[in-house]
Amino acid sequence: MIKLLRAALLVGLATIVAVAPAHAQDQDEGSSQRESARTVVQPYIEVSQIVSAELTPGDDVLTYTQIAAGVDISAASRNSGGSLSLRYERNIDYDDDDNIDSDTVSGIARGYLSVIPRALTLEAGALASRSRIDGSGGTTSNPLVRDNGESQIYSGYAGPTLATRVGDVDLTALARVGYTRIEASNAIVNPVGDTVDVFDDSVTYNAQARASTRAGEPLPVGVGIGGGYYQEDISNLDQRVRDTYVRGDLTIPISSTVSVVAGAGYEDVEVSSRDALRDVNGDPVVGSDGRLVTDNSAPRQLAFDIDGFIWDVGVLWRPSSRTSLSATVGERYDSTTYYGNFTYVPNSRSQINISVYDAVSGFGGTLTNSLAALPTEFGAVRNAVSGDFGGCVGGDTGANCVGTLGSVRSAAFRGRGVQASYQRRIGRLNAAIAAGYDRRRFIAAPGTVLAAANGLVDETYYLQGALTRSIGNNASLQTNAYVNWFESGNDLTSNGVTAYGASAAYNQSIAGNLSARAALAIDYLDSDLSSDDFAFATALFGLRYDF
């Protein structure tokens, strides 16, 4: 019940933002499915019978009942909007198998409310997702092997954003507070003794402000000055990531479509923690929650302390309102850094997005930043059989993923990577694909129990795709597929995890709001830490009622 309440609170944060404007404009209080100013509220219930057959290494066949209830919301008005996909699922096994009997809440939400139109906006986002933690500390959305490795991940953020203009000066600012938690039963110990302390929870604070002028208004070049502050407090060993910077920048037009940008400033980045509590033998103490116990009396120790000059130079290319490219190279974190974005919208039916990132944070900061980057109008991509949310959404602004969950080590890290997505609509067919690479080099203080993780690199590659098609006016077909590769940085052994699968579902209207649903899924999991590969085929048949 505690899990359900926490998930409801997190997802409800964004639900309020997304739904409130819809109700304020609603003219028909008697209808449970409302449409006003592009607002749709669609609650539903499902009852399904599921058969799951183990293909390898065993041959068990399980039959169980799934009861689910959820709501999908999309709202857009003049001064507010957002999207929500929330689902509660209860699986009931006939043989009292604890690995099947479960309650799961999954969902994603993102919304905004303009307090002062075209100036001050309140934003919020939230995520609840089920995942599996492998022995090497990697995560996957693969629902197989529901054992102690299964975990629930919750994340949310909220805060105001300012964007206004005073004379020739553009003023922008934001302030966000975020919270992320992983509920996992135990710290994980690899066979070679590499202890992975699983991330517990963290609180993030993010504030930025910038004042700038545009080229030609009044100077021939654009001029800007700004600063920011980021802090993440990680509960594991009282870790703290703190990043403060101030910088100025210039935008120099080369042509009507191309500009050179350059900036420089000062940045102070610091990562610190305390050591674990030790027993009489000098071994770290593990608490009842399976995580290392912090020695609050121990002094705080620095793991990363860089301050000084930062700079970058890049190019902006905007040949039309449908195409935008920014690419930048510079010096940050005492090394070379690269980042940028590319968006191409050739027509109203397709879109391409690519982004490159580089930042120092913890697991929670990465997740809340990914939530804040989501569009406010989207549809969640879910597994056709299990209903699990795999982390990707699709909408008018293209496909988008909540980054990659990647490694769940509690240590802070420098995360670098790239994300790409493509979405296309052809008549009644909608297609979306997203891919990415994430590289995390961990940062830990010497002399602490986390010191062994310092400098380790965990890498994740992922690929997800979805196809949906309407068949006439009363039927639809939906297919999803995913591939995840995770490589742990432990030098003593190869700790790789490969997970992939595909699912397809057919929905047929029966009468009124009642529809029948049939689905099939195949999932595979291969871990270097196990001599066995796991493969399952799952079939579902059920009924759904849309209110």
N, C-alpha and C positions, 0 to 999 in steps of 0.2 A: 504493500500500500504506500509506503514511503516513496518508493521509486515512482509510482504513478502520480503521486502528488507533486513530486519535484518536476517531472516531465510536464505535467499540466501547467504548473506555474511558469516554466520557461517558455513553453509554446504559447501559453495564454498571453504573455507579454506582447508578442507581436500580433496575436489574434485581436486584441483590443484595438490596436492601431489600425489593423486592416478592416475590421468589421464595423467599428463605430460609425464611420462616415456613411456606410451603406444603410445602417439603421436610421441615421439622422435624415436621410433623403427618402426613406421608404414611404411609399404612399399606400401600400397594401399590407397592413399588419397581419392579416389573416392567412397569408401565404407563407409556407415554409421555404419555398424556393423563390428568392426575390431577385428581380432584375431592375435596376435603376441606375442610370449614369454608369453603364458598363459594370454593374455589380451582379455577381452570381454567388448564391449560397446554396451548396448542395450536400446535405447530410444523407447518410446511407447506412444500411445494415446488411450483413452478409452471413449466410450459414452455408458451410461447405464440408464435404467429406473428402479426405485426403488419403492417398495410398503412397507410401514412400518405400522404394525398394533399394537396398544396398547392393551395388554392383561390385564393389571391391572395398576392402579385402574380404568381407563376408557376404552373406546372401540373405540377411534378415529382411522381412517385410513388415512394415508398421502401418496400421490404419488408425486414424484419429479424426476427430471433428474439430473444425475451426469456426469460432464465432467472432465476428469482427464488426466494429462500428466506427464510422469516421465522418469527416466533413472536409470538403474542398471549397475554398473561398477565393474569389478573385474580385477585387474592388478597385475602382478608379473613378475619382471625381475631380473637380477643379483643384481642390486643395488637399486631397488625401488619396491614399490608395495602398494596395498591398495584396499579398497572396498567402494562403495557408493551406497546407495539406497535413491533416492530423488523423491518425488511425490507432485505435486500440484493438488488440487481438488476443483472444484466449484460445489456446490449443488444449484439447482434452483427450488424453490417451486412455484406452480401455484397459490397459494392463498396468496402470499406475507407474509408468515409466517417467521418472523425474526429468530425464533428458528431453521429453516431449512436452509434458505438462508445463505450461508457461503462460505468463502474462507479459505482453510487450506493448509499449507505447512508442510509436515512431512518428516523426513529423518534421516539417520545416516551415518557417514563416519569415516574412520580411515585409515591413510596412513603414509608412511615413504619414505625418500629419503636419500641414503647414500652419503654424501658429500666426505668423505674419506672412501673407502671400508674397512670393518672390523675394523672401528675405530669411526668415527664421523657420526651420523645420525640425520636428522631432522624428527620430528614426529608431527602429527597433528590429531585432531579428532573433530567431531562436531555432534550435535543432535538438531533436531527440532521435537517437539511432542505435540499433543493435549491431554489434560487431563481434568478431572472434579474435582473441589475442593468441598468437602463436608463441611457442617457447623461445623464439629469438627476439621477441618484443615487437614484432610487426603485427599490423591489423589488416583484416580483410572483411569485406561485406559478405563473403561466402557464409551461408547459414549452416554449413555442415558441422558435424561433431559438436553437438551442444553439450559441452562438458564444462569444467571449471575455467576453460579459456574464454567462455562467452562473457561479454561485458555490455554495459549500457553506457552510452556517451550522451551527455547533455551539455548544451552550450547556449548562451544568449548574451545579447548586448543591447544597450539603449543609450541615447544621448542626443543633444541638439546639434544642428548644422546651420551655419550662417553663410549666406551668399548674397551680397548686396553691392551697390555702387554708390559712392559719394563723390560727386563731381567726376573727375577723370580717374579716380582710384577705385579699383575693385577690391573689396574686402571679403575674405573667406576665412572661416574658422569652424572647428568641430571639437566636441568633447564627448568621449564615450567611456562607459564603464561596462566591462564584460565579466562573465563568470563561466567556467568550464569545469566539468567533473566527469571522471571515469569511474564507474562502479565495477570493480573486478575483485575476485575473491582473494587472490594471493600474488605476492611478488613471484617472479618466474626465475628459476635457476636453470641455466643450460647444463647439459651433461659435462661440459668442460669447466664448469664452475664460474662462468660469467654471470654474476647476479644482475638481473634487470629489475630495478625498482620501478614498478609501474606508476605512471602519473596518477595523482589523486585528484587534486583540484587547484585552481588558481583564479585570482582576481586580476583583471587588467585595467589600466587607466591610460587613456590616450587623448592628448590635447594638441591641436595644431592651429596656427593662425598665420595669415599672409596678407600683405597689402601689395598691390601691383598696378602698373599702368600698361596700357596697350601701345604697341608701336604706332607712332603718329599722333598719340593723344597724351600729352602734348609733345613729347620727345620723339625723335625719329626711331628710337629703339624702345622696346618694352623694358621696364625696370621693376624688380620685385624684391621684397625683403620679408622673411618669415622665420618662424621657429616652431619647435615642437618638443613635447615631453611624452615619453612612454615608460610605463612601469608595469611589470608583471610580478606578482607575489605568488610563488608556487609553494604549496603546503609541504611538499616533500623536502625535508632537511632545510626548511625555511629559506629556499632559494629566492633570489631577487634579481630581476633584469631591469636595468635603468638606462635610458637613452635620452639625452638632452642635446638639442642642436639649435643653432641659429645660422642663417645663410642669406646671401643675396644672389640675385640672378639677373641675366640679361637675355632678351629675345631680339635677335637681329634678323630682320627680313632680308632674304636673298632674292626672292621673287614673290609673285602673288600667291604661290602655293608652298614655298619652301622657306623655312626659317632655321637659323642656327641658334641653339640655346646653350648658355654656359652659366655655371654657378660656382660659388665657393663660400666656405664658412668654417665654423668650428663645431665639433661634436665631441661629447664625452659619453662613452659607453662603459657600463660596469655590470659584471655578473658576479654575484657572491652567494655564499651559503654557509650553513653550519655543518658540523660533522654529526654522524649518527651516535646515539647512546651506545656505550660499550659495556659488555658484561665483565665478570671477573677475569675471564680469559682473554679479554681484549677483542672479542668478536662483536660485530654490530648486532643490536637487539632488533628483532622483528616483532611488530605489534600484532594484536589480534586481527587487524584488518589485512595482514599479510604484507605490510609495507614497513620500511625502516623507520625506527623511532628517532626523532630529532633530539639531540642534546642541546636544550635551550640555554644551558649555562656555558656552552662552548663559544669562543669568540667567532665572529663572522670572518670568513676567509675569502679573499678575492680569487676568482677563477679567470676573469677577463677584465682588463682595465686599460682602455685605449682612449686617449683624448688628443685632440690636435686638429690640424688643418684638413679639411675635406674639399673635394672639387669634383666637377663632372662637366662634360661637354657632349652635346648631342644634336640631333636634327629633328625637326617637325615637318611633316609633309601632309598637306591637306588639299588635295586637288579638287575635292568636291565634298558636299555634305555627306556623301556615302562612303568616303574613304578617309582614313586617318592613320598615320604612323608616327610614333615617337620612339627613338632609339638613343640610349645614353650610355656612355662609358666614363668611369671616373675612379676616384680613390676614396674608399670608406672602409672602416674596420681594419685600418692599417694594411689594406690590400686592394687589388683591382676589383671593381664592381661593375656589373652590367644589369640594366633593366630597361623595359620598354613595353609598348602596346601596339597592336595592329588591329584595326577593325575595317572590314570591307562588306558593304551591303549593296550588292549589284542590283537588287530589285527588292520588292516587298515580300518575296517568297523565300529568300535565302540570306544567310549572313555567316561571316567567318570572323572569329575572334582569337587572338594570340596574345599572351602576356608572359613577360619574363620578370622574375622577382628575386630579391636578395635582402634578407633581414635577419636580425638577431632577436630571438624570442623564445618562449616555451611553447608547449603543445597548445595551451589555451589561447595564447595570443595569435597563433597561426589560424586556429579555427574561427575565432571571432572576426579576424580580418577577412577571412573568406566569406563569412556570412554577410559582412557589410558590403562586399563587392557584388552580391547577387542582385539581379533585377527585381523590381517590385511586382512584376506581372509574370507568372510562370506556372507550369504544371510539373509536379514531382514525378520522376521516373521511378517506378516501383517494380519489384519482382512480381511476376504474374501469379505465382503460386503462394509464396510466403508473405507477400505484401511488404517486405523489407524495403526501406528507402536506401538506395545505393549511393546517394551523395550528389546526384546530378538532377538538374531541372532543365526544362525547355520552355521558351517563350518567344514573344515577338522580337526580343533583342538577341536571340540566338540561344544555343545550348550553353549551360554553365554548370560547373561543379564546385562543391565546397572543398576545393583543393583536394588533397589526399590525406587521409588520417595518418598513414605512414607509421613510423615508429612511435611506441607509447612509452619510451624511456622518460623518466621524470626530469632528467638533466636538460638544462637550456641548450640551445643550439643555434648555429647559423644555418638558415634554410635558404637554399637556392634552387631554382627550377624554372620550368616552363609549362604553361597550360595552353591547349588549343581546342577549339570547338567549331563545329560546322552544323548548320541547320538548314533544311530545305523543305519547302512545301510544294507538292505537285498535285494539283487537284485535291482529291480526298486523302492523299498520302502525305504523312508528315514523317520526316527522317531527321535524326540528330545523332551526332557522334562527338565524343570528347576524349582527349588523350592528354597525358601529362607525364612529367618526370620531376621527382622531388629528391633532393640531396641534403642530408642533415649531418653537419659536423658538430659533435657534441662538445660542450664546454663544462668542465668540472674543476673544482679547486683541488690542488695537490694536498695530500695529507688527509683527505676525507675519504669516506667509503665510496664516493662516486668517482674518485680519481682514475679508476680503471677505464671509465667511459670517456675521459678527456681525449679528444682527437679522433675518436671512432667515427666512422662514416656509415650511416644507413641510407640505402637508396630504394626508391619505390618508382615503378613504372605502372601506369594504368591506362586502360582503354575501355570505354563503354559506348554502347550504341542502342538506339531504340527506333522502332518503326511502328506507326499506327496508321490504320486505314479504315475508313467508314465503308461498309458494304450495304448499299441501299440506305433506307431511312431507319432501319430497325436492328442493324447488326454492325459489329466492328471487330477488327483483328488487331492485336497488339503483340509485338515481339521485342525482347530485350536480350542483350548479350554483354558480357563483361570479361575482362582479363586483368589480373593484378599480379605483378612480380615484386617481391620484396627480397633485398639482400642485406643481411646484417653485417656490421663492420667488425665483428669479432674475428681476430686474426688466427685464432686457434682452430677454427673449424668453419666449414661452409654452412652458413645458416640461411638458406634460401627457402622461400615459400612461393609457390605458384598456385593461383586459384583462378578458375574460369568456369563459365557456365552460360546457359541460354534458356530462355523461357518464352512460351507463346500462349496467348489466351484468346478465346473466341467468346464474344458476348452477343446474345440474341434476345431481343425484347419478346416477352410472352404476352403480357397484357398490362396496359397502363404503365405504371412505374416499376413493375416486376420484370426481371430479366433472368435468364439462365446463363451460366458461365462454365466453361470448360477450359482447363489449362494443363500444360505439361512443361516440366523443367528438368534439366540435367545439370548437375553441379559436380565439380572435381576439385580436389585439394591435394597438393603434393608438398610435403615439408621435408627438408633435409634432416630434421630432428627425429623423424619417424621412419621406420623401415617399410611402413605401409602407405599406400596412396588411398585416398577415400573418394569414392564416386557414388552418387545417388541419382536415381530417376524418380521423379515425383509427379503424380497426376492428381488433379482436383476437378470436382464437379460440385457446383453449388448454385444457390439462388441469391439474388441481390435485389433489395428494394430501395429505390431512391425516393426520398420524401419530397 
